[in-house]
Amino acid sequence: MIKSVFNSEDLPPPPPWIQAVLSILCIVTILLPAGPIRLSSGGLILGSVLYLVFCTRQQTSDAYIMANSCVSMLYRWLDLVAIHNPEKDLWRVSSKATPEDKVKGSAPKGIMKSRWFSALSFSPRAVGWNIQVRSPPGPSDDYPRTKFLREHLRRVVVAYLGLDITTYISAQLWPSSSFFDLPMYAQVFHAWVQVFKAYHGIEFAYSVGAVLTVTLGICKPKDWPPISGSFRRDGWSVRRMWGECWHQMVRRPCSEAGRLTVKLFGFRKGSFMSRYSQVWVAFLASAVMHHSGAMVAAYEDGGFWQAAYFMVQPVAYMMEDFVMFLGRRAGIEASGWTRAIGRLWVFLWFSVTMRFMVANQPLSFVQTASIPSLTEYVANIAHF
């Protein structure tokens, strides 16, 4: 269904410079006059992303991440520049801002505007801006710097060990035959290993970035709220898993797409169509991004099941809402046992659906370590 029209074997690998060039293009457009001239630059940005997705292939995790990042940058540019007027609609609200920064429509002039805009563009959750997405509570303004660094260094170690162990397990146990020929319990096992691998990889990169920028004085602790929520507290429904627990790095463009859909079709606020059109469109935006990554990384299925995995998630939202509606009608109140049932439901839902997310990833994904492996070193010593 959703497959590239090209033979992946005939296509060159993604240019290593394309992500950096695309970042620069997205930033410098703010220096162009607002209106048609600035918007016309979007053709170059869109063209670069389309070239990457349809005209390059490489079976590496780096290619997958690069494509996801570039599509995310396109989303970000559409949100900040095409949909909004950044000089009038966006401003800082954090203590890091000057009094002028906190005034609507007070963007700097000249070349300093690019620095101002880059600070927002490179903050996917817009931390400290008037459009900041809902995130787990972060450090306060006076949070001790040494305490923050100590906490994140601990997270770096924990995330490294988690990423290393799951990577090693994948490399050793990933099936050489078809994934779906495995028994169901083995498919579920491998799916959850990949989930934890992705989780620890994101946590590792985020905490390393936090430590470096706070140590160098580029950022303050409050600029780095937790990237993930509390799975123990909030992981009792699929909706809360996506909305509270998992990272929110693409929440802003996905939610904006849903909001524009409601505005375009004039759905009444709070209505059935308003509520669920936003959910479906948000997951559609996420599906397109991940499907693009799978295409560039030359997944065996062309990325179809990557897209299908995200597009089935709204079904769980609707099922949960219906069950909760029936529960309220029956007079059942939220309690420890209802949340225990919810956690079991979440585990079963992702055990079934996550298999399709990971089944067709290239073998090179699981055989190549992205970091030096302590686990492999220990295993080699034990072997000898």
C-alpha positions in Angstrom: 0.0 0.0 0.0 2.3 2.8 1.3 5.5 1.9 -0.5 8.2 3.7 -2.3 7.9 3.8 -6.1 11.6 3.4 -6.4 13.8 0.3 -6.1 15.8 0.9 -2.9 18.8 -0.9 -4.3 19.2 1.7 -7.0 19.1 4.7 -4.7 22.1 6.5 -3.0 22.4 6.8 0.8 21.2 10.0 2.4 23.7 12.9 2.2 25.3 13.3 5.6 25.0 17.1 5.3 21.2 17.3 4.6 20.1 17.5 8.2 22.4 20.4 9.0 21.5 22.2 5.8 17.8 21.8 6.4 18.3 23.2 10.0 20.0 26.3 8.5 17.3 26.7 5.9 14.5 26.6 8.5 16.3 29.2 10.7 17.4 31.7 8.0 13.9 32.0 6.5 13.0 34.1 9.5 15.2 36.8 8.1 13.0 37.1 5.0 10.1 39.5 4.9 6.9 38.0 6.3 4.4 37.0 3.8 4.7 35.4 0.3 8.5 35.8 0.1 9.1 34.0 3.4 6.5 31.3 2.6 8.0 30.6 -0.8 11.2 29.4 0.9 9.1 26.5 2.1 9.4 25.0 -1.3 13.1 24.5 -0.9 12.6 23.0 2.6 9.8 20.7 1.4 11.8 19.7 -1.7 14.8 18.7 0.5 12.6 16.5 2.6 10.9 14.9 -0.4 14.3 14.2 -1.9 15.5 12.5 1.3 12.4 10.4 1.6 11.9 9.3 -2.0 15.4 9.4 -3.5 17.7 8.0 -0.8 18.0 4.6 0.9 20.3 3.1 3.5 19.6 0.3 5.9 20.9 1.9 9.0 19.3 3.3 12.2 21.1 6.6 11.5 19.1 6.9 8.2 15.9 6.2 10.1 16.6 8.8 12.7 17.8 11.3 10.1 14.6 11.0 8.1 12.4 11.3 11.2 14.4 14.4 12.3 14.1 16.1 8.9 10.3 15.5 8.7 10.0 16.8 12.2 11.9 19.9 11.2 9.5 20.4 8.3 6.6 20.1 10.7 8.2 22.6 13.0 8.7 25.1 10.2 5.1 24.7 9.0 3.9 25.3 12.6 6.1 28.3 13.5 6.4 30.0 10.1 3.6 28.9 7.7 0.7 28.7 10.2 1.8 31.4 12.6 3.5 34.8 12.3 6.5 34.2 14.7 7.2 37.9 15.3 3.7 38.5 16.6 2.5 35.1 17.9 5.5 33.7 19.7 7.4 35.1 22.7 9.4 33.9 25.8 7.7 33.6 29.1 10.5 32.2 31.2 12.7 33.9 33.7 15.5 33.6 31.0 13.6 36.3 29.0 14.2 40.0 29.2 11.1 42.2 29.9 11.0 43.0 26.2 11.0 39.3 25.3 7.9 38.7 27.4 5.9 41.2 25.4 3.9 39.9 22.5 5.3 40.9 19.2 8.7 41.9 20.6 11.0 39.8 18.4 14.6 41.1 17.9 15.5 42.9 14.7 18.1 42.0 12.1 20.5 39.1 12.5 19.6 38.7 16.2 16.2 37.5 15.1 17.8 34.3 13.7 19.3 33.6 17.1 15.9 34.3 18.8 14.1 32.0 16.4 16.7 29.2 16.6 16.2 29.0 20.4 12.6 28.2 19.7 13.1 26.0 16.7 15.6 23.7 18.5 13.2 23.3 21.5 10.6 20.8 20.3 8.5 21.3 23.4 9.0 25.1 23.3 10.2 25.1 27.0 10.0 28.7 28.3 7.8 30.0 25.4 4.1 30.9 25.3 3.4 27.7 23.2 5.1 25.3 25.6 3.5 21.9 25.4 2.4 20.1 28.5 5.3 18.3 30.1 6.1 16.7 33.4 6.9 19.3 36.0 10.5 20.4 35.7 13.1 22.0 37.9 12.2 25.4 39.5 14.1 28.7 38.8 16.3 28.3 41.8 17.0 24.5 41.4 20.6 23.7 42.5 22.8 23.2 39.5 25.0 20.6 41.2 21.9 18.6 42.3 20.5 18.7 38.7 23.8 17.5 37.2 24.1 14.7 39.8 20.6 13.5 39.0 21.2 13.5 35.2 24.6 11.9 35.5 22.8 9.1 37.3 20.2 9.0 34.6 23.0 8.8 32.0 24.4 5.8 33.7 21.1 4.0 34.1 20.0 4.8 30.5 23.4 3.7 29.1 23.1 0.3 30.9 19.5 -0.1 29.7 20.4 0.8 26.1 23.5 -1.4 26.2 21.7 -4.5 27.7 18.7 -4.3 25.3 21.0 -3.7 22.3 23.0 -6.8 23.3 19.9 -8.9 23.7 18.6 -7.8 20.3 21.9 -8.6 18.6 22.1 -12.1 20.2 18.5 -13.2 20.0 16.9 -11.4 17.0 15.5 -14.1 14.7 17.2 -14.8 11.3 13.9 -16.1 9.9 10.6 -14.2 9.5 9.5 -12.4 12.7 6.0 -13.6 12.4 7.1 -17.2 12.2 8.1 -17.0 15.9 5.7 -18.1 18.6 3.6 -15.3 20.0 5.4 -15.1 23.3 8.7 -14.6 21.4 7.3 -11.9 19.2 6.0 -10.1 22.4 9.4 -10.5 24.1 11.3 -9.0 21.1 8.7 -6.1 20.8 9.2 -5.1 24.4 13.0 -5.3 24.2 12.8 -2.8 21.3 10.5 -0.6 23.3 12.9 -0.5 26.2 15.8 0.0 23.8 14.1 3.1 22.3 13.1 4.4 25.7 16.6 4.2 27.1 18.1 5.6 23.9 16.0 8.7 24.1 16.6 9.1 27.8 20.4 8.7 27.3 20.6 11.3 24.5 18.4 13.7 26.5 20.3 13.5 29.7 23.7 13.8 28.0 22.4 17.0 26.3 21.2 18.3 29.7 24.5 17.6 31.4 26.6 19.2 28.7 24.5 22.4 28.2 24.0 23.0 31.9 27.7 22.4 32.7 28.7 24.8 30.0 26.2 27.4 31.2 24.3 27.4 27.9 21.1 26.4 29.7 19.7 26.3 33.2 18.2 23.3 34.9 14.6 24.6 34.4 15.2 24.4 30.6 15.3 20.6 30.9 12.1 19.3 32.3 11.9 15.4 32.3 11.4 14.0 28.8 9.2 11.2 30.0 6.3 11.1 32.6 5.7 8.6 35.3 4.7 5.2 33.9 4.0 4.0 37.4 1.5 6.8 38.1 0.0 7.4 34.7 0.5 4.3 32.7 -3.0 2.9 33.2 -4.5 3.8 29.8 -3.2 4.0 26.2 -4.3 7.7 26.1 -2.2 8.6 29.1 0.7 6.4 27.9 0.9 8.6 24.8 -0.1 11.9 26.4 1.7 11.8 29.8 4.3 9.0 29.8 6.0 8.8 26.4 8.2 11.7 25.2 6.4 14.8 23.9 9.0 15.8 21.3 6.5 15.9 18.4 3.4 16.7 20.4 3.2 20.4 19.3 3.1 19.8 15.4 0.8 16.8 15.8 -1.7 18.6 18.1 -1.6 21.7 15.8 -2.5 19.6 12.9 -5.5 18.3 14.8 -6.5 21.9 15.9 -6.3 23.1 12.3 -8.5 20.2 11.2 -11.2 21.2 13.7 -10.9 24.9 12.6 -11.0 24.0 8.9 -14.2 21.9 9.2 -15.8 24.0 11.8 -16.4 21.1 14.3 -18.0 22.3 17.5 -15.6 22.4 20.5 -16.1 19.4 22.7 -18.1 17.5 20.1 -17.5 13.9 19.1 -16.0 15.0 15.7 -13.8 17.7 17.4 -12.5 15.3 20.0 -11.6 12.4 17.8 -10.6 14.2 14.6 -7.8 15.8 16.6 -6.6 12.4 17.8 -6.8 10.7 14.4 -5.0 13.6 12.6 -2.3 13.8 15.3 -1.5 10.2 14.9 -1.6 10.6 11.1 1.1 13.2 11.4 3.2 10.9 13.6 2.6 8.0 11.2 3.8 10.0 8.2 7.0 10.9 10.1 7.8 7.3 11.2 6.8 5.9 7.8 9.3 8.3 6.2 12.0 7.0 8.4 11.2 3.4 7.5 11.2 4.2 3.8 14.7 5.9 4.0 15.9 3.0 6.1 14.7 0.5 3.5 12.4 -1.5 5.7 11.3 -4.7 4.0 7.6 -3.6 4.0 8.4 -0.1 2.8 7.3 1.2 6.2 3.7 0.2 5.9 3.5 -1.4 9.3 5.2 1.6 10.9 2.3 3.8 9.7 -0.3 1.1 10.6 1.0 0.9 14.1 0.4 4.6 14.8 -2.9 4.7 12.9 -4.4 2.0 15.1 -3.7 3.9 18.3 -6.8 6.1 18.1 -8.9 2.9 18.2 -7.6 2.2 21.7 -8.6 5.8 22.7 -12.1 5.3 21.5 -12.4 1.9 23.2 -11.2 3.3 26.5 -13.5 6.3 26.3 -16.4 3.9 25.7 -15.5 1.6 28.5 -15.1 4.6 30.9 -18.5 5.9 29.8 -20.1 2.6 30.6 -18.3 2.5 33.9 -19.6 6.0 34.9 -23.1 5.0 33.9 -22.8 1.9 36.1 -21.5 4.1 39.0 -18.0 2.6 39.0 -15.5 5.0 40.4 -11.7 5.1 39.8 -9.8 3.1 42.3 -6.7 0.9 42.7 -8.3 -2.1 41.0 -9.7 -0.2 38.1 -6.2 1.2 37.4 -4.7 -2.3 37.8 -7.1 -3.5 35.1 -6.1 -0.5 33.0 -2.4 -1.4 33.3 -3.1 -4.9 32.3 -5.0 -3.6 29.3 -2.1 -1.3 28.3 0.3 -4.1 28.5 -1.9 -6.4 26.3 -2.6 -3.6 23.8 1.1 -2.7 23.2 2.1 -6.4 23.3 -0.1 -7.0 20.3 0.4 -3.8 18.3 4.1 -3.1 19.0 5.0 -6.3 17.2 4.0 -4.7 13.9 6.2 -1.7 14.7 9.4 -3.7 15.0 8.8 -6.8 12.9 10.2 -5.4 9.6 13.2 -3.4 10.7 16.4 -4.4 8.9 18.7 -6.9 10.6 21.4 -4.3 10.6 19.4 -2.3 13.1 19.7 -4.9 15.8 23.2 -6.1 14.9 24.9 -2.7 15.1 25.5 -1.0 18.5 25.2 2.8 18.7 27.4 3.0 21.8 30.4 1.0 23.1 29.1 -2.1 24.7 30.1 -2.9 28.3 27.7 -5.9 28.3 29.5 -7.4 25.2 32.8 -6.8 26.9 31.7 -8.6 30.0 30.2 -11.4 28.0 33.4 -11.9 26.1 35.4 -12.1 29.3 33.0 -14.6 30.7 33.1 -16.7 27.5 36.9 -17.0 27.7 
